[in-house]
Amino acid sequence: MQVNKMTIPLTDEELMQEIETFVKKYGVNPEYKGYKYICDIIFMAKKRKRYSRETIKNLAPEIASKYGIKENSVQRQLRYAVTLKNMYGGKLLPVELVDLAYKNISLEKTVNI
């Protein structure tokens, strides 16, 4: 019996779950505000299908508006969450984590039909 496979888009919830798993895998603690902001930035970039090294800077105002905080707070919390991770092993900048996630997380999943 032959199994046919089909690719379908992830739902927003599935995409966010993939992003959260990816970010946790790189050691960013979900207890920190920066964790939410990193996940949101990756989600927004994936949904818009656009990414550049300026993504964090460009999306920080939207994240700030969403959470009712200042843009510099978003950037500070991103650095803080990733800096704490770096204290316990490995060096990774927020922009590098977003870059890795953007390249490695798919918007689709393969299912058997």
C-alpha positions as CSV (number, residue, x, y, z in Angstrom):
1,M,0.0,0.0,0.0
2,Q,1.4,3.3,-1.1
3,V,1.2,6.2,1.4
4,N,0.7,9.6,-0.3
5,K,2.1,12.7,1.4
6,M,0.8,16.2,1.2
7,T,2.2,19.5,2.5
8,I,-0.2,21.8,4.4
9,P,0.3,25.1,6.1
10,L,0.8,25.2,9.9
11,T,-1.9,27.0,11.8
12,D,-0.8,30.1,13.8
13,E,-0.9,28.1,17.0
14,E,1.3,25.3,15.5
15,L,3.7,27.8,14.1
16,M,4.1,29.5,17.5
17,Q,4.5,26.1,19.2
18,E,7.3,25.3,16.7
19,I,9.0,28.7,17.5
20,E,8.7,28.3,21.2
21,T,10.2,24.8,21.1
22,F,13.1,26.1,18.9
23,V,13.8,29.1,21.2
24,K,13.7,26.9,24.3
25,K,16.1,24.4,22.6
26,Y,18.6,27.3,22.4
27,G,18.3,27.8,26.1
28,V,16.3,31.0,26.4
29,N,14.2,30.8,29.6
30,P,10.4,31.3,29.0
31,E,10.2,33.0,32.4
32,Y,11.8,36.2,30.9
33,K,9.9,38.8,29.0
34,G,12.5,38.7,26.2
35,Y,11.5,35.1,25.5
36,K,8.0,36.3,24.5
37,Y,9.4,39.1,22.4
38,I,11.8,36.8,20.5
39,C,9.0,34.4,19.8
40,D,6.8,37.2,18.5
41,I,9.5,38.6,16.3
42,I,10.2,35.2,14.7
43,F,6.4,34.6,14.3
44,M,5.9,38.0,12.6
45,A,8.9,37.6,10.3
46,K,7.8,34.1,9.3
47,K,4.2,35.2,8.6
48,R,5.4,38.1,6.5
49,K,7.9,35.8,4.7
50,R,10.5,38.6,5.1
51,Y,13.7,38.6,7.1
52,S,16.8,40.7,7.3
53,R,19.4,41.5,9.9
54,E,17.2,44.6,10.6
55,T,14.1,42.5,11.5
56,I,14.5,43.0,15.3
57,K,14.9,46.7,14.9
58,N,12.0,47.0,12.5
59,L,9.6,44.9,14.5
60,A,10.5,46.2,18.0
61,P,8.0,49.1,17.7
62,E,5.1,46.6,16.9
63,I,6.1,44.4,19.9
64,A,6.3,47.5,22.1
65,S,2.8,48.5,21.0
66,K,1.4,45.0,21.5
67,Y,2.7,44.9,25.1
68,G,2.2,48.6,26.0
69,I,5.9,49.2,26.6
70,K,8.7,51.3,25.1
71,E,10.7,50.1,22.1
72,N,14.0,50.3,24.1
73,S,12.4,48.0,26.7
74,V,11.8,45.4,24.0
75,Q,15.4,45.5,22.9
76,R,16.8,45.5,26.4
77,Q,14.6,42.5,27.4
78,L,15.8,40.6,24.3
79,R,19.4,41.2,25.2
80,Y,18.8,40.3,28.8
81,A,17.1,36.9,28.0
82,V,19.8,35.9,25.6
83,T,22.6,37.3,27.9
84,L,21.4,35.1,30.7
85,K,21.5,32.1,28.4
86,N,25.1,33.0,27.4
87,M,26.1,33.1,31.0
88,Y,25.3,29.4,31.2
89,G,27.0,28.3,28.0
90,G,27.4,29.4,24.4
91,K,27.4,32.8,22.8
92,L,24.4,33.9,20.8
93,L,23.1,37.3,20.0
94,P,19.3,37.9,19.7
95,V,19.7,38.6,16.0
96,E,21.6,35.3,15.5
97,L,18.8,33.4,17.3
98,V,16.1,35.0,15.1
99,D,18.2,34.3,12.0
100,L,18.6,30.6,13.0
101,A,14.9,30.3,13.7
102,Y,13.8,32.0,10.5
103,K,16.0,29.6,8.4
104,N,15.1,26.4,10.3
105,I,11.3,26.7,11.1
106,S,9.0,25.8,8.2
107,L,5.5,27.3,7.6
108,E,4.3,23.9,6.5
109,K,4.0,20.3,7.7
110,T,3.8,17.0,5.8
111,V,0.9,14.7,6.4
112,N,-0.1,11.3,5.1
113,I,-3.2,11.1,3.1
